[in-house]
Amino acid sequence: MSRGAKIALGVLVVLAVLLALNALALDNETKPAVQRVDGAEIVRLPGGNLQVLDVPARRAGPGGDAPIVLLHCFTCAIDWWDRMIPALSRRHRVIAIDLLGHGGSEKPKSGYKITEQAALVAQVLAQRDVEGATVVGHSLGGSVATAVAEQSRELVDRLVIVDQAPDDSFGDLGFLARLGFTPVVGEALWRVKTDFAIRDGLEDAFAPGYDVPDEFVEDVRQMTYTSYDDSSAKEDDYSGEKPLDERVAASFVPLLAIFGEEDQIYEARDAVDAYAADVRGARTELIPGAGHSPNVEAPGRTAALILSFAKPVAPVPVEKPKPARPEPTIEKSGGLRGTLLVTPVLAGAGDTLEVRVANRGRVKMLFGLRNRVERRSGDGWADVTKAVFGTPSPQVADLLLQAAAGKVAGPRYGVQVDEVPLPGSLRPGAYRVVKSVAAPSKGGKPAPGLRLDGEFRVRRG
């Protein structure tokens, strides 16, 4: 081996040792809780001490309005709510909490599971006699807020999720972001990070062109590498085990999901559609011009949405399980009566649906079959016939049943069945097949009409 090769090998060995020592040192680094916000206090808990800001309502409403609890995002802190707290605290008590490993809270070696974070939040609220709160979680805080609703239902009356998708399938971290969580390499990057690099990484948390505040750079610097790495990993574990929309649906907590329309981390429209489809009665809002952090970028609009949602509402009833093969029957004038049934009720992209139409009326023929497929979008339905059949809705008359105009669909054909293969690219969500039917016209008089529909759902994956 040449002298130069030996020197190079020696340098590599020294570098490897330094990297390993750096990783070991950072992985064992801890920080105590420190008050960093005026008016906040350190709450001492068995699982870790948290910084808590408790702001009383300036004007209490009749009987007292329910408290609002604020849980921040990953690498963030209480100050990400600064522009909203004045509006929220006009009539509501506001409790903002630095999650474990963030802001002024303690940064221990462990304890970053979402369920552990939720347990600490619940302890803070229980100590302060808080029940029936509106719990608001931004990004990582949305996962923790969901876990609080799961574990301590009496504490949560309403849940607000801000820019946290049901799971990580709705977005993808870039290469550099993923590199920061790679063992040894991640610790090395953490050691040499500059304010410029932190600011560059934070830009994804806002709409393109937004100027990242200096205090948010300092929030990242307050973390340890362990709190940074573990908080992200445990968040992925939590939503990977069961998506947030399914968890919220099972908790029967009224939900408001708010997303910035220009979110650079998640596909905002797909995420709100998933919450709308899977959580009964969910309200969803897209805020134009805002990115991943509308609580910072559009604080007035975001606060107004939360305040409107926090008003007392009737409780959401527990939904009874639907029968495996529901048969909705619709009857209209002219003796028309029919049933449209779609199975399976829960399908996957690429599966084949069975669409079964039965005529049970007194007329012998049904004419004018016209079909479309719609997808649940917010509070309404969007026509997606082209996405299913490759043909726009106005051109798909008689496609589902492949019945030409005038074909008998009465007693001779008591049931018509068609198999519809779903395209593999179909997005998850709630769908329905809609069929418009008309009876034969008589003497030039308009024929009675009948509208049939049958719902199904496309699952993820």
Residue pairs with C-beta under 8 A, 6 or more apart in sequence:
1 9
19 184
19 187
19 188
20 184
22 187
22 188
22 191
23 183
23 184
23 187
23 188
26 187
26 190
26 191
26 224
26 225
26 226
27 109
27 187
27 225
27 226
28 109
28 226
29 107
29 224
29 225
29 226
30 106
30 107
30 108
30 109
30 224
30 226
31 106
31 107
31 222
31 224
32 49
32 106
33 42
33 48
33 49
33 50
33 51
33 104
33 105
33 106
34 42
34 51
34 104
35 41
35 42
35 51
35 104
36 51
36 77
36 103
36 104
36 222
37 51
37 53
37 78
37 79
37 103
37 104
39 53
39 55
40 51
40 52
40 53
40 78
40 104
41 51
41 52
41 54
42 49
42 50
42 51
42 52
42 104
43 49
43 50
43 51
43 52
43 124
43 127
45 120
45 123
45 124
47 100
47 111
47 116
47 119
47 120
47 123
48 100
48 105
48 106
48 108
48 111
48 120
49 105
49 106
50 97
50 98
50 99
50 100
50 105
50 106
50 120
50 124
51 78
51 97
51 98
51 103
51 104
51 105
52 95
52 96
52 97
52 98
52 124
53 78
53 85
53 94
53 95
53 96
53 97
54 93
54 94
54 95
54 128
55 85
55 89
55 93
55 94
55 95
55 96
56 89
56 93
57 64
57 65
57 89
57 90
57 91
57 92
57 93
57 94
58 89
58 90
58 91
59 90
59 91
60 91
61 91
65 91
65 92
65 93
65 310
66 92
66 132
66 133
66 134
66 157
66 158
66 310
66 312
67 92
67 93
67 94
67 95
67 130
67 133
67 134
68 88
68 92
68 93
68 94
68 95
68 133
68 134
68 135
68 136
68 306
68 310
69 94
69 95
69 96
69 97
69 121
69 125
69 130
69 133
69 134
69 135
69 136
69 145
70 78
70 81
70 84
70 85
70 88
70 94
70 95
70 96
70 97
70 136
70 138
70 141
71 97
71 99
71 121
71 135
71 136
71 137
71 138
71 140
71 141
71 142
71 144
71 145
72 78
72 80
72 81
72 96
72 98
72 99
72 102
72 103
72 138
72 139
72 140
72 141
73 80
73 138
73 139
73 140
73 141
73 163
73 205
73 292
73 293
74 139
74 140
74 231
74 232
74 235
75 102
75 202
75 219
75 220
75 223
75 228
76 102
76 103
76 138
76 139
76 140
76 216
76 219
77 98
77 102
77 103
77 104
77 219
77 222
78 96
78 97
78 98
78 103
78 104
79 103
79 215
79 216
79 219
80 138
80 216
80 219
80 293
80 295
80 296
81 96
81 295
83 295
83 296
83 299
84 295
84 299
84 302
84 303
84 306
85 94
85 96
87 299
87 300
87 303
87 304
87 307
88 94
88 303
88 306
88 307
91 307
92 134
92 307
92 310
95 124
95 125
95 128
95 130
95 133
97 105
97 121
97 124
98 104
98 105
99 105
99 117
99 120
99 121
99 140
99 141
99 144
99 231
100 106
100 107
100 108
100 111
100 112
100 116
100 117
100 120
100 227
101 107
101 108
101 112
101 223
101 224
101 226
101 227
101 228
101 230
101 231
102 219
102 222
102 223
102 227
102 231
103 219
103 222
104 222
107 223
107 224
107 226
107 227
109 226
110 230
111 117
112 227
112 230
112 231
112 233
112 234
113 234
113 237
113 238
114 143
114 144
114 147
114 234
114 235
114 237
114 238
115 147
115 151
115 238
117 144
117 147
118 144
118 145
118 147
118 148
118 150
118 151
118 152
119 151
121 144
121 148
122 148
122 151
122 152
122 155
125 131
125 133
125 152
125 155
126 152
126 155
130 155
131 154
131 155
132 154
132 155
132 156
132 157
133 155
133 156
133 157
133 158
134 157
134 158
134 159
134 160
134 306
134 309
134 310
135 145
135 148
135 149
135 155
135 156
135 158
135 159
135 160
136 145
136 160
136 162
136 306
137 143
137 144
137 145
137 146
137 159
137 160
137 161
137 162
137 164
138 162
138 163
138 164
138 293
138 295
139 162
139 163
139 164
139 205
139 265
139 292
139 293
140 164
140 231
140 235
141 162
141 164
142 161
142 162
142 163
142 164
142 244
143 164
143 235
143 238
143 239
143 244
145 156
145 159
145 160
145 161
146 159
146 161
146 244
146 247
146 248
146 251
147 238
147 247
148 155
148 156
149 156
149 159
149 247
149 248
149 251
149 253
150 247
150 250
150 251
153 251
153 253
156 253
157 253
157 254
158 253
158 254
158 255
158 256
158 309
158 310
158 313
159 248
159 251
159 253
159 254
159 255
159 256
160 255
160 256
160 257
160 258
160 306
160 309
161 244
161 248
161 255
161 256
161 257
161 258
161 275
162 258
162 259
162 294
162 295
162 302
163 258
163 259
163 260
163 263
163 265
163 266
163 268
163 292
163 293
163 294
164 244
164 266
165 171
165 244
165 266
165 267
165 270
165 271
165 274
166 239
166 243
166 244
166 245
166 246
166 271
166 274
166 275
166 278
167 239
167 240
167 243
167 244
167 460
168 236
168 239
168 240
169 460
169 461
170 266
170 267
170 270
170 271
170 274
171 265
171 266
171 267
174 204
176 201
177 201
177 204
179 185
179 186
179 189
180 186
180 189
180 190
180 201
180 228
181 229
181 232
181 233
186 225
186 229
187 225
190 225
190 228
195 217
198 217
198 220
198 221
199 212
199 217
201 220
202 212
202 216
202 217
202 220
203 210
203 212
204 264
204 265
204 292
205 212
205 264
205 265
205 291
205 292
205 293
206 212
206 264
206 291
206 292
206 293
206 296
206 297
207 260
207 262
207 264
207 289
207 290
207 291
207 297
208 262
208 264
208 291
210 291
210 297
213 296
220 228
243 274
243 460
245 274
245 275
245 277
245 278
245 279
246 278
248 255
248 275
248 279
248 282
249 278
249 279
249 280
252 316
252 318
253 316
254 281
254 282
254 309
254 313
254 316
255 275
255 279
255 281
255 282
255 283
256 282
256 283
256 284
256 285
256 305
256 306
256 309
257 271
257 272
257 275
257 276
257 279
257 282
257 283
257 284
257 285
258 284
258 285
258 287
258 294
258 302
258 305
258 306
259 266
259 268
259 269
259 271
259 272
259 284
259 285
259 286
259 287
259 294
260 268
260 286
260 287
260 289
260 290
260 291
260 292
260 293
260 294
260 297
260 298
261 268
261 269
261 286
261 287
261 288
261 289
261 290
262 268
262 289
262 290
262 291
263 291
263 292
264 291
264 292
265 292
266 292
268 286
269 286
270 427
272 284
272 285
272 286
272 378
273 284
273 375
273 376
273 377
273 378
273 427
273 429
274 428
274 429
274 460
275 282
275 284
276 282
276 284
276 376
276 377
276 378
276 379
276 430
277 376
277 428
277 429
277 430
277 457
278 430
280 316
280 319
281 316
283 309
284 378
285 305
287 294
287 297
287 298
287 301
287 302
289 297
289 298
290 297
290 298
290 301
290 302
291 297
294 301
294 302
295 302
322 345
324 345
325 341
325 343
325 345
326 341
326 345
327 339
327 341
328 339
328 340
328 453
328 454
329 337
329 338
329 339
329 360
330 337
330 338
330 339
330 450
330 451
330 452
331 337
331 361
332 448
332 449
332 450
332 451
333 448
334 363
334 439
334 447
334 448
335 361
335 362
335 363
335 439
335 448
336 361
336 363
336 366
336 437
336 439
336 448
336 449
336 450
337 359
337 360
337 361
337 362
337 450
338 357
338 358
338 359
338 360
338 361
338 366
338 437
338 450
338 452
339 356
339 357
339 358
339 360
339 452
340 355
340 356
340 357
340 433
340 435
340 452
340 453
340 454
341 355
341 356
341 357
341 358
341 454
342 353
342 354
342 355
342 356
342 432
342 433
342 454
342 455
342 456
343 353
343 354
343 356
343 456
344 351
344 353
344 354
344 456
345 455
345 456
345 457
346 456
346 457
346 459
347 353
347 422
347 456
347 457
347 458
347 459
348 422
348 458
348 459
348 461
349 422
349 423
349 424
349 425
349 426
349 428
349 458
350 421
350 422
350 423
350 424
351 421
351 422
352 419
352 420
352 421
352 422
353 419
353 420
353 421
353 422
353 433
353 456
354 417
354 418
354 419
354 420
355 400
355 401
355 417
355 418
355 419
355 420
355 433
355 454
356 415
356 416
356 417
357 401
357 409
357 415
357 416
357 417
357 435
357 452
358 414
358 415
358 416
359 366
359 409
359 410
359 411
359 413
359 414
360 414
361 410
363 410
363 439
363 440
364 408
364 410
364 411
364 412
365 408
365 409
365 410
365 439
365 440
366 409
366 410
366 437
366 438
366 439
366 450
367 405
367 406
367 407
367 409
367 437
367 438
367 439
367 440
367 447
368 397
368 405
368 436
368 437
368 438
368 447
369 397
369 398
369 400
369 401
369 403
369 405
369 409
369 435
369 436
369 437
370 396
370 397
370 398
370 435
370 436
370 437
371 385
371 396
371 397
371 398
371 399
371 400
371 401
371 433
371 434
371 435
371 436
372 383
372 385
372 393
372 396
372 433
372 434
373 383
373 384
373 385
373 387
373 388
373 389
373 431
373 432
373 433
373 434
374 381
374 382
374 383
374 384
374 385
374 431
374 432
374 434
375 381
375 382
375 384
375 387
375 427
375 429
375 430
375 431
376 382
376 429
376 430
376 431
381 432
383 393
384 431
385 391
385 392
385 393
385 396
386 392
386 393
387 423
387 425
387 426
388 420
388 422
388 423
388 426
389 396
389 399
391 399
397 405
398 404
398 405
400 418
400 420
400 433
400 435
401 409
401 416
401 418
402 418
403 409
403 416
407 413
409 416
409 437
420 433
422 458
426 458
427 458
428 457
428 458
428 459
428 460
429 457
429 458
430 455
430 456
430 457
431 455
431 456
431 457
431 458
432 453
432 454
432 455
432 456
433 453
433 454
433 456
434 451
434 452
434 453
435 451
435 452
435 453
436 449
436 450
436 451
437 449
437 450
437 451
437 452
438 447
438 448
438 449
438 450
439 447
439 448
439 450
440 447
441 447
